[in-house]
Amino acid sequence: MGVFEAIGTESHEEVLFGVDHESGLRTIIAIHDTSLGPALGGTRFYPYADEEAALRDALRLSKGMTLKSAAAGLDLGGGKAVIIGDPTTLRTEDLIRAYGRVVDSLGGRYVTAADVGTTTDDMVLIAEETPWVSGLPFAQGGSGDPSPATARGVMAAIRATGERLWGSTDLAGRRVAVQGIGKVGMDLVRRLTEAGAETVVTDTNTESVAFAVETYGSEAVALDEVYDVECDIFSPCALGATINEETIPRLRCAAIAGCANNQLAVDSDIGLIVDRGILYAPDFVVNAGGVINIAAETGGYSAERAGEMVDRIHDNLVAVFESADSDGVNTHDAAVRFAQQRIDQAGESRFKQRSSEK
């Protein structure tokens, strides 16, 4: 499939390919939809197998950001950027600054933030090249690392899921398998432990696994074994597409609720989940804490106000569950419908405004 065919398939507004030969920068910025506002989405710095894989990731992630912001009730569109390469060897000040200039060339249609492989320190450098950056450190008036807010939101979603399944938000004695314990996953393990839940963890980083075992009393399992763990909730917190036709038959859980983006390999996989009698908490509703936290920077950041906004993920997910029941659809489709309604309404308002100006 060619580049334009790939972009057309996902109905993106714009895709920008940026390069800086001196620093080695190769970046793709995908703007999916700006009906609700400027496209907000993090920058992922990752050693993709090839350029096609990088483009595919940018397209999928940016579409997910559109749905995430819309479902969270934010006046923001969806975008995502990827930098191709290994951040441990390729990252330099020159490269990050060059990337900031690429972001600046879009004139505010895209606002970036930290993501996998990038940090708040990177955002500080980017901010010296463009104002279109969020998630800066507290000292600079920003909201800092969005990971704790994302974990807080996932925790709110897990409580809503528990309420749906067992009539209670109490997680004491519940068993949660967390796939991927990076910054968000590890903070989620901490929160679950404090709530009295048992955790089973896996990650490619053996040091992180050892830390979780020693600090939180987690049980460690091999990467591929996590799908076979008997648990109440399976929480995907690694990269996307881990919920697929091969892994779904192996799951031994009552529900899926995690922070990974694009957890379903393809949308039709929701049918396999439903057939298994597993409750699915849609990823773009569950993992919206980070973008909500960043959106709270508007008008001056307040951690207390941001936390209250993030906690509403519980109510958003409850609304999705109720909508799925009333409409007779699965939870994924219910969440997409909810988000798309906000986007369509905004598009109609813009069309009417333009028509009246003619």
Secondary structure, DSSP 8 states (H G I E B T S, - for coil): --HHHHHHHTT-SEEEEEEETTTTEEEEEEEEE-SSSSEEEEEEEE--SSHHHHHHHHHHHHHHHHHHHHHTT-S-EEEEEEEES-HHHH--HHHHHHHHHHHHTTTTSEEEEE-TT--HHHHHHHHTT-S-B----GGGTS---SHHHHHHHHHHHHHHHHHHHHS----TT-EEEEE--SHHHHHHHHHHHHTT-EEEEE-S-HHHHHHHHHHH--EE--TGGGGG-B-SEEEE-SSS--BSTTTGGG-B-SEE--S-SS-BSSTTHHHHHHHTT-EE--HHHHTTHHHHHHHTTTTS--HHHHHHHHHTHHHHHHHHHHHHHHHT--HHHHHHHHHHHHHHHHHHHHHHHHHHH-
